Amino acid sequence: MDPEELELQNDYRYRNYAAVIEKALRNFESSSEWADLISSLGKLNKALQSNLRYSLLPKRLIIGKRLAQCLHPALPSGVHLKALETYEVIFKIIGTKWLAKDLFIYSSGLFPLLGHAAMAVKPVLLTLYERYYLPLQRALLPSLQAFITGLLPGLEEGLEVYDRTDALLVKLSLLVGQQVFYGALWGSMLVTPMVRLPASVFVVTHFDRMAPLSQQTHMLGYGHRAVIKSVCLSLQDSNVLVQRNMLEVLLYFFPFATCLDPAEPSVALSAEDMTTVVSAALLTLLRRDMSLNRRLYAWLLGTDIKGGMVAPHPTLSTTMEEHTSFYFNTYSKDYLVKALINILKQKEVDSDPESVISYLRPFRIIISLLDKPEIGPAVLSSVLLEVVRAFHSYCLEMLGEETMTKSGHSANQLACKIKENKNASEIIKTMNMLVSSLNSEYLWEYMTQRFCTSVSEKDDRPTPPEQDYGQPAPSVTEMSNLIIFLLDVLPLELYADIQSLFLPDMLGTMLHSLRRHMDSISLDEVTQGLRACFKVLSKVQMPVAYMDVDGGAHTEEVESVSPEEETTKDGHNEGEKKGSANGHQEDERERRNGLGEAEPANGVYSTLRSEDSGLGISASPSEQHLQLGMVTEAERNGTCKTGVGVWRRGGSVEAMTQCLQDILAFITTRYLMVQVEDVGGPEPEPQHDQSANSVDHKSLLGRREFKDKLTELFTPNKLKARVSPETQLPASPTEKKKCVGSSVCMNWAAGYMPRGRAEISEACRQTFVATCHLLLESTTFPVYLSEEEMLALHTDMFGHSGSDLDSLPMWLRSLMILCCMSRDYNIQHTAVASLLELVNHSQSLALVIEDKHKRYQSSDTNPLSGRLQMVSVPPIYPVLLRAIEDGTDFFQRLSRVLWSQLDTEQREQHVSCVDLFYRLHCLAPSASICEDIICQALLHKDKAVRLEALHRFTVLWHLTREIQCNRTMSLSRSFDR
């Protein structure tokens, strides 16, 4: 209790005065109608005026409470006016001193009144403020923000008290100090959404656009932090007028050129604050309101509301276009990119999985920005990776991380999960709208470029502009996962020519990049990159119609598929493995061009020239304004991006198989085999195949004897009596006939020795399996050849090779070595299955091409003369198959290896071995090759060998019956001898 009040308690007259007031206050407790309140207020007025000698009112807390209750919005204006009359009586009695001390008692009822008061009440209330509150001056400071909050509702457009309220606020600002006043004003906007509109109107109408900003910094209050928070919240207000006024505040008080200038300490903002403001301002784009967009773009591009230049450059701002480009790139762009990244990462909002709106905002904002050609395309390349990352993470949150992991390689399963989840479907629809607003190739071109950058950055360490914003550079694994995800969820059917023209080129570019940088990235990254390539391959489709380009006349005509070509396609599809994805096998161009000796054996690849790979360089970047700088990348990769060249000779479809063969050669020579004799110089390359001619036969035999002795040394006791599988059985008559007088049969495997199982990591096994899988799937795509190219292909395929083993490419030779000599069963069986599938496919395609050639040669007129022909090129040419059959003992050695693995020690391999042994029997040049191995073992002089052979034949007999009816081969055989 106040000391003065304690002293007055001893005065009996003050006590009587208090009793009278208390009796008047009891009337409020019995009031049931609003008319009773008016009566009670009248009695209270009389009680208060019964003794005017005391300026300190007794029971003032209860009085303030009853008066505030009488100002309730539900009560009629008559009650409000009577209460204001009572307030005036009190203010006259207590004077300025006690009003300043008890301001909180009376203000709690008065301050909220103006917002809901009747027209007759508002002038009376403002009169009270003018008479009794303004004279308090700086005594108002403790309740200044609340007082301003109570006055701002009077600034509503069209009110009679608008001008009076505005004048009162101006007087108040002069009495308490303008800086203090505006600080409280921004605080009111921060905590009270109801007054943001009048407060923003007051700020906008009271700054002088003609005066320099430095003279009006008092309008920002004491600290910029509160202003920044108020501006950001106001920019997200539900009222469009509030947002419009705040954008005008940004235009005037926070131009980028001034805020980022250290020489302007009055308005200088930190980079973090500016990014926060830009993030909030971008949310106004969601309204799709032209008045908001115009102000936002003016702020970003350095123009004022009237279209004038802000901080023009003396030489670079000669025209408005030059000025906006200079201003945006110099000041605004970096903060816009950072703000978009923050929005994509949901830093400014609380993410709620139940509400999908916050997840859709970033994509819709970027879609709106793309409508402004000066802004959207300029920042898209800097944020597109974050867009894809956010898209991926949003779907992870919606579908659940475990679900996404399980369905990562199953597009059907993933699509089903998305359809079941409404929120995920909405996100994908919005993302698809964003992709649709771009050039159809832009997203895939961008992802291809970033994939290539992630592969090459360990060597070149480029610094693309996207990495300047503090975001981590993507790894090969991340880019691969993102590409797989996008291909799974985005409907490619909506975009013309993407699947038939651009995806083949994308695949070729990715494979070229992997091939160039195989020695600098890990095997896990190679495996993941190959999986991404496989996903791209699975989405590639043949073009419905193909344009036949006549080089002489530069004319184009639609190429229709003839019945003969349909027969060709059906014929080669018979040899395809079940469930295989689309692909295409390139012909052995290096062998024909005499470049077969140019591939390194140690995995060190020189830069591939276009003339080396047979690829036509064609730079055809998007003609839209979205430029990625992919021209250099395409030229460097040597891929052909034109629609005419993708499916033609030397195009991306044909080139991808060469890349896969080079990758396979690198993996096998670097990780799966060791070079046991240096025959190609200090740094041999994988495709040097001079070992067949340079290895001495005696040294090779000596090395083999040494290997056999090592095998015996590390063989279990019960197997020591056995000789190695390669020397277990005497040579068959067929084998003797082939190898008489020739050392070539022994030399095809010279120079390399497969590594042991312990030397091969699991990552290496996965990489090898992925490469073989992708190579097999890539052998089914046809190419379009002209009549001349078709004749040249036939000549190359069926021409004379002379059993020259130098013509064997390194990838094929390494597969043959692994088939016969690898000590890792997983690697060996993968190599055998892959090679036999390639042989089967090649035989099927060669028969079709040969039959087609003979029919056209025998007829008088070629029905396809002058038109393109759809041809599937065999992965292994018949001349190479003849070289393997006539010049090597590959089939004999492989049959012995598979037969030897049917013993009792390797039962887990029996099913695989029998399957491969039967496929070998069907594909071998002679049926006697595998039968000779079985017969010799069953008729061996040693009884132990005969018994073991009988066991192996039993296993072969039982398992073959299950396999034989499920296998499709170009030639089906049974064991008939």
Buried (B, 14 or more C-beta within 10 A) or exposed (E): EEEEBEEBEEEEEBEEBBEBBEEBBEBBEEBEEBEBBBEBBBBBBEBBEEBEEBEBBBBBEBBBBBBBBBBBEEBEBBBBBBBBBBBBBBBBBBEBEBBBEBBEBBBBBBBBBBBEBEEEBBEBBBEBBBEBBBEBBEBBBEBBBBBBBBBBBBBBEEBEBBEBBBEBBBEBBEBBBBBBBBBBBBBBBBEBBEBBBBBBBBBBEBBEEEEEBEEBBBBBBBEBEBBBBBBBBBBBBEEEBBBBBBBBBBBBBBBBBBBBBEEBEEBBBEEEBBBBBBBBBBBBBBBEBEBBBBBBBBBBBBBBBEEEBBBBBEEBBEEBEBBBBBBBEBBBBBBBBBBBBBBBBBEBBEEEEEEBEBBBBBBBBBBBBBEBEEBBBBBBBBBBBBBBBBBBBBBBBBBBEEBBEEBBEEBEBBBEBBEEBEBBBBBBEBBBEBBEBBBBBBBBBBBBBBBBBBBBBBEEEEEBEBBEBEBEBBBBBBBBBBBBBBBBBBEBEEBEEBBBBBBBBBBBBBBBBBBBBBBEBBBBBBBBBBBBBBBBBBBBBBBEEBBBBEEEEEEEBEBEBBEBBEEBBEBBEEBBBEEBBBBBBBBBBBBBEEBBBBBBBBBBBEEBEBEBBBBBBBBBBBEEEBEBEBBEBBEBBBBBBBBBBBBBBBBBBBBBBBBBBBBBBBBBBBBBBEBBBEBBEEEBBBBBBBBBBEBEEEEBEEBBEEBBEEBBEEEEEEEEEBEBBBEBBEBBEBBEEBBEEBBBBBBBBBBBBBBEEEEBEEBBBBBBBBBBBBBBBBBBBBBBBBBEBBBBBBEBBBEEBEBBBBBBBBBBBBBBBBBBBBBBBBBBBBBBBBBBBBBBBBBBBBBBBBEBBEEBEEEEEBEBEEBBBBBBBBBBBBBBBBBBBBBBBBBBBBBBBBBBBBBEEEEEBBEBBBBBBBBBBBBBBBBBBBBBBBBBBEEBEEEEBBEBBEEBBEBBEEBBEEBBEEEEBBEEBEBEE
